[in-house]
Amino acid sequence: MRHLLKRVGNRPEVIAANLDISVQTVRNWANGAKSPTLPVEKMKVLTERLNCSFDELVAAVEESKAMRAERLASGDDKQWYEGDD
């Protein structure tokens, strides 16, 4: 999901405000720690804000989870959105 955020130039704070959710929730998505579990209406807003289809969002979430698994397997547990661009 990280690349979707970067592609449209959105920070987790912007997405969180648009969805009325916590910034940490969006950071967890970007880092692959969690998957979005939103009502349909908010999922629609999320895909609009990220300028992607639902299928692209699902693929991005899976990619983020895989990247997290690789980081953890290598002993690198640094989160991408800890002030890192």
trRosetta pair geometry for C-beta under 8 A, 3 or more apart (Angstrom, degrees):
i j d omega theta_ij theta_ji phi_ij phi_ji
1 4 5.4 -51 -162 33 54 115
1 5 6.5 54 144 -20 76 101
1 29 5.0 -34 66 144 165 94
1 30 5.1 -111 90 -102 104 49
1 32 7.7 170 19 -69 98 63
1 50 7.9 -67 -159 -125 86 150
1 57 7.4 30 -108 -154 95 67
1 60 4.5 97 -84 139 51 109
1 61 5.6 33 -52 -83 107 56
1 63 7.6 162 -23 66 48 94
1 64 4.7 -21 11 -41 81 145
2 5 5.9 -58 -156 35 33 110
2 6 6.4 24 153 -13 68 109
2 30 4.8 91 -83 -166 72 87
2 31 7.7 76 -65 -71 110 35
2 60 7.8 -167 28 -175 49 103
2 64 6.0 137 -11 -101 89 104
2 67 7.7 -59 11 60 132 160
2 80 5.7 -32 -108 123 137 166
2 81 7.9 -159 -112 -45 98 99
3 6 5.5 -55 -142 43 37 110
3 7 5.9 47 155 -32 68 104
3 60 6.6 -136 54 -133 92 109
3 63 7.6 -24 16 102 118 146
4 7 5.6 -47 -142 28 29 116
4 8 6.8 3 166 4 61 106
4 50 4.5 16 163 -167 119 120
4 51 7.9 -180 -165 56 89 72
4 52 5.6 -51 -133 -27 124 146
4 56 7.2 128 -95 140 124 106
4 57 7.1 40 -85 -106 168 64
4 60 5.0 9 -25 -138 123 164
5 8 6.9 -78 -156 48 24 89
5 10 5.2 -101 -152 74 71 87
5 11 7.3 77 -179 -107 115 18
5 12 7.1 -8 -138 -63 148 64
5 15 7.1 -72 -113 -32 103 139
5 30 5.9 -16 -6 -106 148 120
5 50 7.0 -52 -74 -118 49 99
6 9 7.3 28 -171 -77 33 36
7 50 7.8 65 65 -172 109 75
7 51 7.3 -125 111 65 112 114
8 49 7.2 145 117 152 159 58
8 50 5.8 -163 4 -146 146 41
8 51 5.1 149 -88 16 127 116
10 14 4.8 -124 -158 74 88 130
10 15 5.5 86 152 -48 130 95
10 49 6.3 73 -89 159 163 100
10 50 7.1 -96 29 -95 144 63
11 14 5.1 100 55 1 73 100
11 15 7.5 -148 93 1 40 86
12 15 5.8 -58 -147 42 37 108
12 16 5.9 40 156 -23 71 109
12 23 5.1 93 127 -163 108 81
12 26 3.8 160 -152 102 93 123
12 27 5.0 17 -126 -60 165 73
12 30 6.4 -95 -80 -12 113 140
12 81 5.6 69 -24 -164 139 154
13 16 5.7 -54 -143 37 27 113
13 17 6.4 28 157 -19 62 107
13 23 5.3 -5 -93 -112 61 121
13 26 7.9 -149 -45 59 23 147
14 17 5.9 -56 -150 35 28 109
14 18 6.4 28 152 -19 63 108
14 49 7.6 177 127 -172 99 128
15 18 5.6 -57 -149 36 32 113
15 19 6.2 7 160 0 67 113
15 26 4.8 134 85 -124 120 146
15 46 7.1 52 -160 -127 107 79
15 49 5.9 142 -114 125 80 147
15 50 7.6 31 -108 -61 123 91
16 19 6.3 -73 -145 50 26 95
16 20 7.9 102 164 -76 57 4
16 21 5.3 -110 -145 77 72 72
16 22 6.1 -50 -147 132 127 17
16 23 4.4 -84 -28 -84 166 54
16 25 6.8 129 -111 55 101 97
16 26 4.9 -112 -60 -11 91 132
17 20 7.4 25 -169 -73 30 44
18 45 6.0 -175 148 158 105 119
18 46 7.9 142 104 -88 120 53
18 49 5.3 118 112 -85 168 151
19 26 7.9 144 39 -70 133 111
19 38 6.9 -69 -160 -123 129 142
19 42 5.2 79 -145 -160 98 111
19 45 6.0 159 -92 98 79 129
19 46 6.3 26 -81 -72 130 90
19 49 8.0 -101 -45 6 96 154
21 25 4.8 -69 149 58 118 148
21 26 6.9 128 94 -41 113 90
21 38 7.8 -84 -54 -100 146 111
21 42 7.8 89 -34 -169 121 144
22 25 4.6 108 66 -7 84 100
22 26 7.6 -155 100 1 54 80
23 26 5.9 -56 -159 38 41 108
23 27 6.3 42 145 -20 71 107
24 27 5.3 -53 -145 39 36 115
24 28 6.2 43 153 -25 67 101
25 28 5.7 -52 -152 31 30 113
25 29 6.8 32 149 -18 62 101
25 34 7.2 -69 -153 76 65 141
26 29 5.6 -49 -154 32 37 114
26 30 6.4 35 150 -17 67 105
26 81 7.9 -60 111 97 82 175
27 30 5.6 -54 -146 39 34 111
27 31 6.0 22 158 -10 67 112
27 79 6.8 43 166 167 109 132
27 81 4.2 -136 -133 81 95 135
28 31 5.9 -62 -140 46 27 104
28 33 4.2 -85 -156 69 81 111
28 34 4.1 22 141 25 121 108
29 32 7.8 37 177 -67 28 25
29 33 7.8 -72 -50 50 20 74
29 34 6.1 -56 -72 80 57 80
29 35 6.9 77 -119 -134 83 24
29 36 5.6 30 -109 -55 133 83
29 61 6.8 -58 -162 -115 90 91
29 64 6.9 48 161 110 54 167
30 64 6.4 -142 -174 -134 24 141
30 80 5.9 -116 132 74 104 123
30 81 5.2 67 83 -24 140 129
31 64 6.8 96 105 -179 13 111
31 68 6.0 83 153 -91 68 118
31 79 4.8 -31 -110 -148 146 88
31 80 5.3 -175 -96 24 79 94
31 81 6.3 -111 -50 20 101 94
32 61 7.8 137 -115 -171 67 53
32 63 8.0 -112 -91 104 117 46
32 64 3.6 -169 -75 143 87 78
32 65 4.3 169 -160 -84 103 33
32 66 7.2 -121 -136 30 147 36
32 67 5.7 178 -33 63 152 85
32 68 3.2 -155 88 -20 128 125
32 69 7.4 -101 142 -17 142 69
33 68 6.4 175 -63 -132 53 158
33 79 7.7 -21 -35 -117 127 109
34 37 7.9 -77 166 -3 106 99
35 61 5.1 67 -129 -176 91 134
35 65 7.3 -13 -69 -62 96 125
36 43 6.8 130 134 -108 130 87
36 46 6.5 104 -150 -165 161 174
36 57 7.4 -40 33 167 140 121
36 61 6.7 -108 11 -95 90 137
38 42 3.9 -110 173 90 124 116
38 43 4.7 160 82 -58 112 77
38 46 6.5 132 40 -19 161 137
39 42 5.1 83 58 14 78 101
39 43 7.0 -142 96 -9 36 90
40 43 5.5 -56 -144 35 31 114
40 44 6.5 37 155 -23 65 101
41 44 5.8 -52 -157 29 30 113
41 45 6.9 29 146 -16 62 103
42 45 5.3 -48 -150 35 41 114
42 46 6.3 47 149 -24 68 101
43 46 5.4 -49 -148 33 34 116
43 47 6.5 31 155 -15 65 102
43 54 7.2 41 155 -114 115 103
43 57 7.9 153 -168 108 91 167
44 47 6.1 -55 -149 38 30 105
44 48 6.4 30 152 -18 64 108
45 48 5.6 -58 -149 38 31 112
45 49 6.1 28 156 -18 68 108
46 49 5.9 -57 -144 38 28 107
46 50 6.2 9 160 -2 65 113
46 57 6.9 82 120 -124 111 147
47 50 5.9 -64 -139 50 29 101
47 51 8.0 161 164 -26 55 4
47 52 5.5 -106 -153 75 76 70
47 53 6.5 14 -163 -159 128 14
47 54 5.8 -49 -88 -72 149 59
47 56 7.9 116 -139 62 99 100
47 57 5.6 -86 -96 -42 92 137
48 51 7.3 22 -178 -75 32 44
50 57 6.7 107 77 -93 149 99
52 56 3.8 -122 -177 89 112 132
52 57 5.4 139 105 -54 125 78
52 60 7.2 7 165 -14 171 139
53 56 4.7 102 51 5 75 100
53 57 7.1 -133 97 -4 43 86
54 57 5.5 -53 -152 34 35 115
54 58 6.4 36 151 -20 67 103
55 58 5.7 -50 -147 34 33 112
55 59 6.4 33 153 -17 64 105
56 59 5.7 -55 -148 39 32 112
56 60 6.2 33 153 -21 66 108
57 60 5.7 -56 -146 37 30 112
57 61 6.4 32 155 -20 65 104
58 61 5.8 -53 -149 34 30 111
58 62 6.5 29 153 -16 63 106
59 62 5.8 -56 -150 38 31 111
59 63 6.3 34 151 -21 65 106
60 63 5.5 -51 -146 35 33 114
60 64 6.4 36 153 -20 65 103
61 64 5.7 -52 -149 34 32 112
61 65 6.5 32 152 -18 64 105
62 65 5.7 -53 -149 36 32 112
62 66 6.4 33 152 -19 65 106
63 66 5.7 -55 -148 37 31 111
63 67 6.3 32 154 -19 66 106
64 67 5.7 -53 -146 37 30 111
64 68 6.4 33 153 -21 63 105
65 68 5.7 -53 -150 34 31 113
65 69 6.5 34 151 -21 64 104
66 69 5.6 -52 -150 34 33 113
66 70 6.5 34 151 -19 64 103
67 70 5.6 -52 -151 35 34 113
67 71 6.4 35 151 -20 66 104
68 71 5.6 -52 -148 35 34 112
68 72 6.2 29 155 -16 67 107
69 72 5.8 -56 -145 40 29 109
69 73 6.2 32 155 -22 64 108
70 73 5.7 -55 -145 36 29 112
70 74 6.4 17 158 -10 64 110
71 74 6.1 -68 -151 43 27 102
71 76 4.6 -88 -165 86 81 93
71 77 6.6 126 136 -97 105 32
71 78 7.1 -113 -172 48 132 68
72 75 7.7 51 -176 -70 31 16
72 76 7.5 -99 -69 65 24 54
72 77 6.0 51 -104 -95 70 81
78 82 6.9 -106 -174 21 81 137
78 84 7.8 71 156 -28 114 155
79 82 4.8 105 75 -36 97 106
79 84 7.9 170 104 22 61 124
80 84 5.7 -117 -177 78 48 124
81 84 6.6 -125 -104 50 22 84
